[in-house]
Amino acid sequence: MGIITLISDWGLSDYYVAAVKGMIYKFHPEAKIVDITHQIQPFNSAEAAYILKNTYKSFPDGTVHIIGINTEESLKDVHIVAYYDKQYFIGTDDGIFSLIFDDEPDSINELDIRLETSSHTFSSRDRFAKAAALLLKNGNPEELGPLRQGLVKKMLFNPVINEDSLKGMIIHIDNYNNLITNITKNDFKKFTSGAQFEISFRSQKYKVSEIQDSYGDVRPGEMVALFTGNGILEIAINKGKAASLLGIHKNDPILITRLRKSKK
């Protein structure tokens, strides 16, 4: 049996999702297939990495994840299977794996198995699906291709901490229009050290000065700052759409200022 997950930018109006699932069942009819999402913005590896990074830990050991983003193979960006945290990840090594993993994977194998068609445009169906099915059957990535050393590195913007400010950015906007930042709970606590603070965005037009435990801690229509279940700072509007109502977009800056006590 075993689980294979799919994450992609294919959308739901074309044949792509069904074709990949069909190919998996062709090679392993007992597989369980879980759709993480197929609504990733086209070619957006960073978005896919964020979603998968915060999803895969919910799955059992031995799960195989197919990453259907930027799957065209080249001499620079090769197809690989990486074994990390007791799970398998199949995709194109264009830097996306370095955004998912916090450390180097236990093993990396370059996929060297025959494509199921003569086309090179749909690798998720013609190579990844077959590789995933074979992994579930025997759990041996060495049968899929030779060992490879190191991953292509891709760096995201990290928060910048100065004496009295912590500068971050919006890295994701979820289905509720909530604003997900790149500021972790640990970074926030380390910076504020229990002092009063102010979170501002849109050139300081909007400000929040408290962290709440839940959306319902403020009245409907009010802004709220809280930490998500994965320990990331989020800005939302209770019962509202923060991104649309505040005019904020992905990659927009966010500033946290540690307030100085006024002298009496």
C-alpha positions in Angstrom: 0.0 0.0 0.0 1.6 3.3 1.0 0.9 7.0 0.4 1.9 9.2 -2.6 1.1 12.9 -2.4 0.8 15.3 -5.2 1.5 19.1 -5.2 1.5 21.0 -8.4 0.6 24.1 -10.5 -1.6 22.1 -12.8 -5.0 23.5 -11.7 -8.1 21.4 -11.8 -9.6 22.1 -15.2 -7.2 20.0 -17.3 -6.4 16.3 -17.6 -3.0 16.6 -15.8 -4.0 15.4 -12.3 -6.0 12.5 -13.6 -3.3 11.4 -15.9 -0.6 11.3 -13.2 -3.0 9.4 -10.9 -3.7 6.9 -13.6 0.0 6.3 -14.2 0.5 5.7 -10.5 -2.3 3.2 -10.4 -0.9 1.5 -13.5 2.3 0.7 -11.7 0.9 0.3 -8.2 -2.9 -0.2 -8.0 -2.8 -0.4 -4.1 -1.3 3.1 -3.7 -3.2 5.7 -1.7 -3.0 9.2 -3.4 -3.4 12.4 -1.5 -3.8 15.8 -3.2 -2.0 18.5 -1.3 -2.9 21.2 -3.8 -2.9 21.8 -7.5 -3.4 25.6 -7.2 0.2 26.7 -6.8 0.9 29.8 -8.8 2.4 28.6 -12.1 6.2 28.0 -11.8 6.3 29.3 -8.2 8.7 27.0 -6.5 8.9 29.1 -3.3 5.1 28.8 -2.8 5.1 25.1 -3.4 8.1 24.7 -1.0 6.2 26.6 1.7 3.1 24.5 1.4 5.0 21.2 1.3 7.4 22.1 4.1 4.4 22.7 6.4 2.5 19.6 5.2 4.9 16.6 4.9 5.4 16.1 8.7 1.8 15.2 9.0 2.3 12.1 6.9 3.7 8.7 8.1 7.3 7.5 7.4 7.8 6.2 3.9 5.4 8.6 2.2 6.4 9.7 -1.3 5.8 13.3 -2.4 5.7 14.2 -6.1 6.5 17.8 -6.7 4.9 18.9 -10.0 6.5 22.3 -10.4 9.0 23.3 -13.1 9.5 19.7 -14.0 11.3 20.1 -17.3 14.7 18.4 -17.0 17.9 20.0 -18.1 21.6 19.5 -17.6 21.4 22.1 -14.8 18.1 21.1 -13.3 18.0 17.3 -13.0 15.2 15.0 -11.7 16.0 13.5 -8.3 14.5 11.6 -5.4 15.7 12.9 -2.0 15.2 10.9 1.2 14.7 13.3 4.1 13.1 12.9 7.5 12.2 9.3 6.7 10.2 10.4 3.6 10.8 10.6 -0.2 10.6 13.7 -2.3 10.6 13.5 -6.1 11.0 16.5 -8.4 13.3 18.8 -10.3 16.4 20.0 -8.4 16.0 23.7 -9.3 16.4 24.8 -5.7 13.0 23.8 -4.3 14.4 21.0 -2.2 16.7 23.4 -0.4 13.7 25.5 0.6 11.8 22.5 2.0 14.6 20.9 4.0 16.3 22.4 7.0 19.3 20.1 6.6 20.9 18.0 3.9 18.9 15.0 3.0 20.0 11.5 4.0 20.4 10.6 0.3 19.9 12.0 -3.2 19.5 9.9 -6.2 19.3 11.2 -9.8 16.4 9.6 -11.6 17.6 7.4 -14.4 14.5 5.5 -15.4 12.9 5.3 -18.8 10.2 7.8 -19.6 6.8 6.2 -20.3 6.3 8.2 -23.5 8.6 9.9 -26.0 7.5 13.3 -24.7 9.7 15.3 -22.3 7.0 17.9 -21.4 5.1 15.9 -18.7 7.7 14.4 -16.4 5.3 14.1 -13.5 3.3 11.6 -15.4 6.0 9.9 -17.5 8.7 9.6 -14.9 7.8 10.8 -11.4 4.7 8.6 -11.1 6.6 5.5 -12.1 9.4 6.4 -9.7 6.9 6.9 -6.8 5.2 3.6 -7.4 8.6 1.8 -7.5 9.6 3.4 -4.2 6.4 2.3 -2.5 7.0 -1.3 -3.7 10.6 -1.7 -2.7 11.7 1.5 -0.8 15.1 1.5 -2.6 16.0 4.8 -4.3 19.3 3.3 -5.5 17.3 1.3 -8.1 16.1 4.5 -9.6 19.4 6.0 -10.4 22.9 6.9 -9.2 23.8 8.7 -6.0 24.2 12.5 -6.3 26.0 14.9 -4.0 24.4 18.1 -2.8 21.3 20.1 -3.8 20.9 23.2 -5.9 20.6 26.1 -3.4 18.0 28.8 -3.5 17.9 31.4 -0.8 14.8 33.3 0.4 14.8 36.7 2.0 15.5 36.3 5.7 14.3 38.8 8.4 16.8 41.6 9.2 17.2 42.5 12.8 18.6 45.8 13.9 18.9 47.4 17.3 15.2 48.5 17.5 13.6 46.9 14.4 12.9 43.6 12.8 12.2 43.8 9.1 10.5 40.9 7.4 8.1 40.3 4.4 4.9 38.6 3.4 5.8 35.2 1.9 2.3 33.7 1.5 -1.3 34.7 1.3 -3.6 31.8 2.1 -7.1 31.0 0.9 -8.6 33.3 3.6 -6.5 36.2 2.5 -4.5 36.0 5.7 -0.9 37.3 5.5 1.9 34.9 6.3 5.2 36.4 7.1 8.8 35.0 7.2 9.1 36.0 10.9 9.2 33.0 13.3 7.9 33.0 16.9 11.5 32.4 18.1 12.9 35.4 16.2 10.0 37.6 17.4 10.5 36.6 21.1 14.2 37.0 20.9 13.8 40.5 19.4 11.1 41.9 21.6 12.4 40.3 24.8 9.2 41.0 26.6 9.2 44.8 25.6 6.3 46.6 24.0 6.3 46.5 20.2 4.5 47.7 17.2 3.9 45.7 14.0 3.4 48.0 10.9 2.9 47.5 7.2 1.9 49.5 4.1 4.4 52.3 5.0 3.2 52.2 8.6 -0.4 53.0 7.6 -1.6 49.9 9.5 -0.3 49.0 12.9 -0.8 46.2 15.5 0.7 46.2 19.0 -0.5 42.9 20.5 -0.2 39.2 19.7 -3.4 37.3 20.2 -4.0 33.6 20.6 -6.9 33.3 18.1 -8.8 35.3 15.5 -11.8 35.5 17.8 -9.8 37.5 20.3 -10.7 40.7 18.4 -14.0 41.8 17.0 -15.1 40.9 13.5 -13.5 43.3 11.0 -10.5 44.1 13.3 -6.9 43.3 12.5 -5.2 40.6 14.5 -1.6 39.4 14.8 -1.0 35.8 15.9 1.3 32.9 15.4 0.2 30.0 13.2 0.4 26.4 14.3 3.9 26.2 12.6 5.2 29.1 14.6 5.0 31.8 11.9 3.7 35.4 12.4 0.4 35.9 10.6 -1.6 39.1 10.1 -5.4 38.7 9.6 -8.7 40.3 9.8 -11.3 38.5 11.9 -14.0 37.4 9.5 -12.4 39.4 6.7 -9.8 39.3 3.9 -6.7 41.1 5.1 -4.8 41.0 1.8 -7.6 42.5 -0.2 -8.9 45.0 2.4 -5.4 46.3 3.3 -4.0 46.2 -0.2 -1.1 44.0 0.7 0.7 41.6 -1.6 3.2 38.9 -1.4 6.8 40.2 -0.9 5.5 43.4 0.7 7.6 44.4 3.8 6.5 44.2 7.4 8.3 46.0 10.2 8.4 45.3 13.9 9.6 48.1 16.1 10.6 47.7 19.8 9.2 50.7 21.6 11.5 52.6 23.9 10.1 53.6 27.2 9.6 57.4 27.5 11.6 59.2 30.1 9.6 60.9 32.8 
